[in-house]
Amino acid sequence: MNKLPIKLLQKLQNRQTENALRNLGSENNLVDFSSNDYLGFSANEAIFNAAHNHLVANNIKQNGVTGSRLLTGNHDLYNMVEQQLCHFYNCESALVFNSGYDANLGFFSCVPQRDDIIFYDEYIHASIRDGITMSNAKAYKFKHNNLEDLKDKMLRYINEDGEKYVVTESVFSMDGDTPNLKAISQLCKKNTAHLIVDEAHAIGVLGPTGSGLIKALKLDVFARIITFGKALGCHGAAIIGSDLLKQYLINFSRSFIYTTGLSPHSLATIKFANEELEKTSQIEVLHENISFFKSEINKLQLKDKFIESNSAIHCCIIPGNDKVKTIAKAFQENNFNIKPILSPTVPKGQERLRFCLHSYNSKAEISQVLNLLTTFV
């Protein structure tokens, strides 16, 4: 068996030295304050049964689709889901990708061209960073949620040739906070820049019937990235935009072109998860839990340790990989599944415990977990 090259081995050893080595976890029965399953849809029997019954009723007995969507994989469920998404998000077109990572990689690697400029929030998701890296465009980061820094960057390069793109998230996954999307949209219009917003952690949580902040704020954006692996409890993603953008992505997005399509079962699950989202009461329950969590933080005088958030993600800053891992382990020993977020995923000194709230968390569980936190910080 070939040995691992010395440079790779050294990188692993460095991670171990920094107590930042990643390992795969396992299933557990701990109280969930960690997953992205904000509404409990991943275990929703009504969605599971509806997807199964649809496949059986329509004699769809395929495990896979045998090829990419441009070859043999573009079955009717794709069209049904994309039309459903257009109606739900009030947009011209939607194009389904295999994952949020694929969608961001595919978009940013092919849309911005040479001599174009991308302005991106410094805390943007790794999938967007990777897509930008594959692009031929120039890219400049601006300080997190800092409108003045974005203005300065745009003014500095306003006279350069090429299109301008601004990318941010409606809810940041490692902070749970939200930018001033209205102000960013106005700034983009003033400077003829295209705004792209990743709504992965807003869908199912914020906006009317969980449709995200872009729809709630009635903003006109160049593209939205939505994912189905968070609050919708299944898998896949979509890029929402104009008909011409969809046509362009079909022709030039390599992560779309060169991959096997999603199975009929995956698409059926997305379809019925979206239908459930339009009628569920779990969004209201989730918001009750978010409000209760924040009130308990105030009561227990923990507010100064948390990043301000109105989303389902709440982060308690505990500097140092060693310390935050030790506290996370103590939570797990007390039956609470809470994950530490380590550097280099976040900057050194900004390590944190990430509390993900769900509609199925009880108020008693929220009180217990926060009271336990007071014994550690």
C-alpha positions as CSV (number, residue, x, y, z in Angstrom):
1,M,0.0,0.0,0.0
2,N,1.4,3.4,-1.0
3,K,2.4,5.7,1.8
4,L,0.9,9.2,2.1
5,P,3.2,11.8,0.7
6,I,5.2,13.6,3.4
7,K,3.6,17.0,2.7
8,L,0.2,15.6,3.2
9,L,1.2,13.7,6.3
10,Q,2.7,17.0,7.7
11,K,-0.6,18.8,7.1
12,L,-2.5,16.1,9.0
13,Q,0.0,16.3,11.9
14,N,-0.3,20.1,12.0
15,R,-4.1,19.7,12.4
16,Q,-3.6,17.2,15.2
17,T,-1.2,19.6,16.9
18,E,-3.7,22.4,16.8
19,N,-6.5,20.0,18.1
20,A,-8.4,20.7,14.9
21,L,-8.3,17.2,13.2
22,R,-11.7,16.4,11.7
23,N,-13.2,12.9,12.1
24,L,-16.5,11.5,11.0
25,G,-19.2,11.3,13.7
26,S,-21.8,8.6,14.3
27,E,-25.5,8.5,14.9
28,N,-26.6,9.2,18.4
29,N,-29.8,9.7,20.4
30,L,-28.7,13.0,22.0
31,V,-31.0,16.0,22.2
32,D,-30.4,17.7,18.8
33,F,-28.9,21.2,19.0
34,S,-26.6,20.6,16.1
35,S,-28.3,19.6,12.8
36,N,-29.7,21.8,10.1
37,D,-33.0,20.0,10.2
38,Y,-34.8,23.1,11.6
39,L,-38.4,21.9,11.0
40,G,-37.9,18.2,11.5
41,F,-38.7,17.5,7.8
42,S,-35.9,14.9,7.5
43,A,-38.0,12.5,9.7
44,N,-41.4,13.7,8.5
45,E,-43.5,10.6,7.6
46,A,-46.0,12.6,5.6
47,I,-43.3,13.8,3.2
48,F,-41.8,10.3,3.0
49,N,-45.1,8.6,2.3
50,A,-46.2,11.2,-0.2
51,A,-42.9,10.9,-2.2
52,H,-43.2,7.1,-2.1
53,N,-46.9,7.0,-3.1
54,H,-46.2,9.4,-6.0
55,L,-43.5,7.2,-7.4
56,V,-45.6,4.1,-7.1
57,A,-48.7,5.7,-8.6
58,N,-46.7,6.9,-11.6
59,N,-44.9,3.6,-12.0
60,I,-41.6,5.2,-11.4
61,K,-39.4,2.3,-10.3
62,Q,-35.9,3.7,-10.9
63,N,-33.1,3.8,-8.4
64,G,-31.1,6.2,-10.6
65,V,-31.3,8.2,-13.8
66,T,-28.4,6.7,-15.8
67,G,-26.7,9.9,-16.8
68,S,-26.5,13.7,-16.6
69,R,-29.5,15.8,-17.3
70,L,-28.1,16.7,-20.7
71,L,-28.0,13.0,-21.6
72,T,-30.5,10.6,-20.1
73,G,-31.2,12.0,-16.7
74,N,-33.7,14.8,-17.2
75,H,-36.9,13.0,-16.1
76,D,-40.3,14.7,-15.7
77,L,-39.9,15.3,-11.9
78,Y,-37.2,17.8,-12.6
79,N,-39.6,19.9,-14.6
80,M,-42.3,19.6,-12.0
81,V,-40.0,20.7,-9.2
82,E,-38.5,23.6,-11.1
83,Q,-42.0,24.9,-12.0
84,Q,-43.0,24.5,-8.4
85,L,-40.0,26.5,-7.3
86,C,-40.8,29.3,-9.8
87,H,-44.3,29.6,-8.3
88,F,-43.1,29.5,-4.7
89,Y,-40.3,31.9,-5.1
90,N,-42.0,34.1,-7.6
91,C,-39.2,33.9,-10.2
92,E,-38.8,33.3,-13.9
93,S,-36.6,30.2,-13.7
94,A,-35.1,27.6,-11.4
95,L,-32.4,25.1,-12.1
96,V,-31.9,22.2,-9.8
97,F,-28.3,21.1,-8.8
98,N,-27.2,18.0,-6.9
99,S,-26.2,20.1,-3.8
100,G,-25.6,23.6,-2.6
101,Y,-21.9,23.0,-3.1
102,D,-22.4,22.1,-6.7
103,A,-24.7,25.1,-7.3
104,N,-22.2,27.6,-5.9
105,L,-19.2,26.0,-7.6
106,G,-21.1,25.8,-10.9
107,F,-22.3,29.4,-10.7
108,F,-19.2,31.2,-9.6
109,S,-16.8,29.2,-11.8
110,C,-18.7,30.1,-15.0
111,V,-20.7,33.3,-14.7
112,P,-18.1,36.0,-13.8
113,Q,-15.7,36.3,-16.7
114,R,-12.2,37.6,-17.1
115,D,-11.9,41.3,-16.1
116,D,-15.1,41.0,-14.2
117,I,-15.0,41.8,-10.4
118,I,-16.5,39.9,-7.5
119,F,-17.0,41.5,-4.1
120,Y,-17.7,38.9,-1.5
121,D,-18.3,39.0,2.3
122,E,-15.2,37.7,4.1
123,Y,-17.3,35.1,5.9
124,I,-18.9,33.7,2.7
125,H,-19.3,29.9,2.5
126,A,-16.4,27.7,1.4
127,S,-18.4,26.5,-1.7
128,I,-18.6,30.1,-3.0
129,R,-14.9,30.7,-2.3
130,D,-14.1,27.6,-4.2
131,G,-16.2,28.7,-7.1
132,I,-14.6,32.1,-7.1
133,T,-11.2,30.5,-7.1
134,M,-12.1,28.6,-10.3
135,S,-13.3,31.8,-11.9
136,N,-11.2,34.0,-14.2
137,A,-12.6,37.1,-12.5
138,K,-10.9,39.3,-10.0
139,A,-12.2,39.0,-6.5
140,Y,-12.1,41.3,-3.4
141,K,-13.5,40.5,0.0
142,F,-15.2,43.1,2.2
143,K,-15.5,43.1,6.0
144,H,-18.3,40.9,7.3
145,N,-21.7,42.7,6.9
146,N,-19.9,46.0,6.6
147,L,-21.7,48.2,4.1
148,E,-19.1,51.0,4.3
149,D,-16.3,48.7,3.5
150,L,-18.3,47.3,0.5
151,K,-18.9,50.9,-0.7
152,D,-15.2,51.7,-0.4
153,K,-14.2,48.6,-2.4
154,M,-16.8,49.3,-5.1
155,L,-15.8,52.9,-5.4
156,R,-12.1,51.9,-5.7
157,Y,-12.8,49.7,-8.7
158,I,-15.9,51.4,-10.2
159,N,-14.1,52.5,-13.3
160,E,-12.6,49.2,-14.2
161,D,-13.9,47.3,-17.2
162,G,-16.1,44.3,-16.7
163,E,-19.2,43.4,-14.9
164,K,-19.4,43.8,-11.1
165,Y,-20.9,41.1,-8.8
166,V,-21.6,41.2,-5.1
167,V,-22.2,38.0,-3.2
168,T,-23.5,37.5,0.4
169,E,-25.7,35.2,2.4
170,S,-29.1,36.0,3.9
171,V,-28.1,34.0,7.0
172,F,-24.4,33.2,7.7
173,S,-23.9,29.5,8.7
174,M,-21.1,30.1,11.2
175,D,-22.6,33.2,12.8
176,G,-26.4,33.1,12.3
177,D,-26.5,36.8,11.5
178,T,-28.0,38.7,8.6
179,P,-26.6,41.5,6.4
180,N,-28.6,44.7,5.5
181,L,-29.9,43.2,2.2
182,K,-32.0,46.2,1.3
183,A,-29.0,48.5,1.6
184,I,-26.7,46.1,-0.3
185,S,-29.4,45.9,-3.1
186,Q,-29.6,49.7,-3.3
187,L,-25.8,49.9,-3.5
188,C,-25.7,47.4,-6.3
189,K,-28.3,49.2,-8.3
190,K,-26.5,52.5,-7.8
191,N,-23.2,50.9,-9.0
192,T,-24.7,48.6,-11.7
193,A,-23.6,45.5,-9.9
194,H,-25.3,42.1,-9.9
195,L,-26.3,40.8,-6.5
196,I,-26.2,37.1,-5.7
197,V,-27.6,35.9,-2.3
198,D,-27.1,32.4,-0.8
199,E,-30.3,31.7,1.1
200,A,-29.4,28.2,2.4
201,H,-30.1,28.9,6.1
202,A,-33.0,31.2,5.5
203,I,-35.2,28.9,3.5
204,G,-37.8,27.3,5.8
205,V,-36.9,29.7,8.6
206,L,-37.4,33.3,7.4
207,G,-39.8,35.1,5.1
208,P,-43.4,34.2,4.2
209,T,-44.0,30.5,4.5
210,G,-40.2,30.1,4.9
211,S,-39.5,31.4,1.4
212,G,-36.4,33.4,2.5
213,L,-35.5,37.1,2.9
214,I,-35.2,38.0,-0.8
215,K,-38.9,37.3,-1.3
216,A,-39.9,38.9,2.1
217,L,-38.0,42.1,1.3
218,K,-39.2,42.1,-2.4
219,L,-35.7,42.5,-3.7
220,D,-34.7,42.1,-7.3
221,V,-31.5,40.1,-7.4
222,F,-29.5,38.5,-10.2
223,A,-29.5,35.1,-8.6
224,R,-30.5,33.2,-5.4
225,I,-29.1,29.9,-4.3
226,I,-31.5,27.8,-2.2
227,T,-30.8,24.4,-0.8
228,F,-33.0,21.5,0.3
229,G,-30.5,19.9,2.7
230,K,-31.3,22.3,5.6
231,A,-34.9,23.1,6.7
232,L,-36.4,21.0,3.9
233,G,-34.7,17.9,5.3
234,C,-33.7,16.3,2.0
235,H,-30.9,16.9,-0.6
236,G,-30.1,19.1,-3.6
237,A,-30.2,22.8,-4.4
238,A,-31.4,25.3,-7.0
239,I,-30.3,28.5,-8.6
240,I,-33.1,30.9,-9.1
241,G,-33.0,33.7,-11.6
242,S,-33.9,34.6,-15.2
243,D,-34.7,32.3,-18.1
244,L,-31.4,33.5,-19.8
245,L,-29.4,32.8,-16.7
246,K,-30.8,29.2,-16.6
247,Q,-30.0,28.7,-20.3
248,Y,-26.4,30.0,-19.7
249,L,-25.9,27.6,-16.7
250,I,-27.2,24.6,-18.6
251,N,-24.6,25.4,-21.3
252,F,-21.6,26.4,-19.2
253,S,-21.9,25.3,-15.6
254,R,-19.5,22.3,-15.4
255,S,-20.9,21.0,-12.0
256,F,-24.3,20.8,-13.7
257,I,-23.2,19.4,-17.1
258,Y,-20.8,16.7,-16.0
259,T,-22.6,14.9,-13.2
260,T,-25.3,12.3,-13.0
261,G,-28.7,13.7,-12.2
262,L,-30.7,13.3,-9.0
263,S,-32.8,10.1,-8.6
264,P,-36.6,10.3,-9.0
265,H,-36.9,9.6,-5.3
266,S,-34.7,12.6,-4.4
267,L,-36.8,14.9,-6.7
268,A,-40.1,13.5,-5.3
269,T,-38.9,14.2,-1.8
270,I,-38.0,17.8,-2.7
271,K,-41.4,18.2,-4.3
272,F,-43.4,17.1,-1.3
273,A,-41.1,18.8,1.2
274,N,-41.8,22.1,-0.7
275,E,-45.6,21.3,-0.5
276,E,-45.3,20.7,3.2
277,L,-43.4,23.9,3.7
278,E,-46.3,25.9,2.3
279,K,-48.7,24.6,4.9
280,T,-46.7,23.7,7.9
281,S,-47.1,25.2,11.4
282,Q,-43.6,24.3,12.4
283,I,-42.1,27.6,11.3
284,E,-44.2,29.4,13.9
285,V,-43.1,26.8,16.5
286,L,-39.5,27.3,15.5
287,H,-39.8,31.1,15.9
288,E,-41.3,30.6,19.3
289,N,-38.3,28.6,20.3
290,I,-35.9,31.2,18.8
291,S,-37.6,33.9,20.9
292,F,-37.5,31.8,24.0
293,F,-33.8,30.9,23.5
294,K,-33.0,34.6,23.2
295,S,-35.0,35.5,26.3
296,E,-33.2,32.8,28.3
297,I,-29.9,34.1,27.1
298,N,-30.9,37.5,28.5
299,K,-32.2,36.1,31.8
300,L,-29.0,34.1,32.4
301,Q,-26.8,37.1,31.4
302,L,-25.2,35.2,28.5
303,K,-26.1,37.8,25.8
304,D,-22.6,39.3,25.6
305,K,-21.1,35.9,24.7
306,F,-23.5,35.3,21.8
307,I,-23.4,36.7,18.3
308,E,-26.7,38.6,17.6
309,S,-29.0,36.5,15.6
310,N,-32.7,36.2,14.7
311,S,-32.2,33.0,12.8
312,A,-32.1,29.4,14.0
313,I,-28.3,29.5,14.4
314,H,-26.9,31.0,17.7
315,C,-23.2,31.0,18.4
316,C,-21.4,31.3,21.7
317,I,-17.8,32.5,21.3
318,I,-15.4,30.4,23.3
319,P,-11.8,31.1,22.2
320,G,-9.4,28.2,21.7
321,N,-9.9,24.8,20.1
322,D,-9.0,22.9,23.2
323,K,-11.5,24.8,25.4
324,V,-14.4,24.7,23.0
325,K,-13.9,21.0,22.3
326,T,-13.8,20.2,26.0
327,I,-17.0,22.0,26.7
328,A,-18.8,20.4,23.6
329,K,-17.8,17.0,24.9
330,A,-19.2,17.9,28.4
331,F,-22.5,18.8,26.7
332,Q,-22.6,15.5,24.9
333,E,-21.9,13.7,28.1
334,N,-25.0,15.5,29.5
335,N,-27.1,14.2,26.5
336,F,-27.0,17.4,24.4
337,N,-25.6,17.2,20.8
338,I,-23.8,20.5,20.4
339,K,-20.8,20.8,18.1
340,P,-17.7,22.9,18.5
341,I,-16.7,25.1,15.5
342,L,-12.9,25.2,15.4
343,S,-10.3,27.2,13.6
344,P,-9.4,27.2,10.8
345,T,-13.2,26.9,9.9
346,V,-13.5,30.2,11.8
347,P,-10.6,32.6,12.6
348,K,-8.4,31.8,15.6
349,G,-9.8,33.4,18.7
350,Q,-13.3,33.1,17.3
351,E,-13.9,29.4,18.1
352,R,-17.5,28.8,19.2
353,L,-20.3,26.5,20.2
354,R,-23.0,26.5,17.6
355,F,-26.5,26.0,18.8
356,C,-29.0,25.1,16.1
357,L,-32.6,25.5,17.1
358,H,-35.5,23.3,15.8
359,S,-39.2,23.3,16.0
360,Y,-39.0,20.0,17.9
361,N,-36.7,21.3,20.7
362,S,-38.8,21.7,23.9
363,K,-38.6,24.8,26.0
364,A,-37.4,22.6,28.9
365,E,-34.5,21.4,26.7
366,I,-33.6,25.0,25.8
367,S,-33.6,26.0,29.5
368,Q,-31.6,23.0,30.5
369,V,-28.9,23.5,27.8
370,L,-28.4,27.2,28.6
371,N,-28.3,26.6,32.3
372,L,-25.6,24.0,31.7
373,L,-23.8,26.5,29.6
374,T,-23.6,28.9,32.5
375,T,-21.5,26.4,34.4
376,F,-18.8,26.4,31.6
377,V,-18.4,30.0,30.6
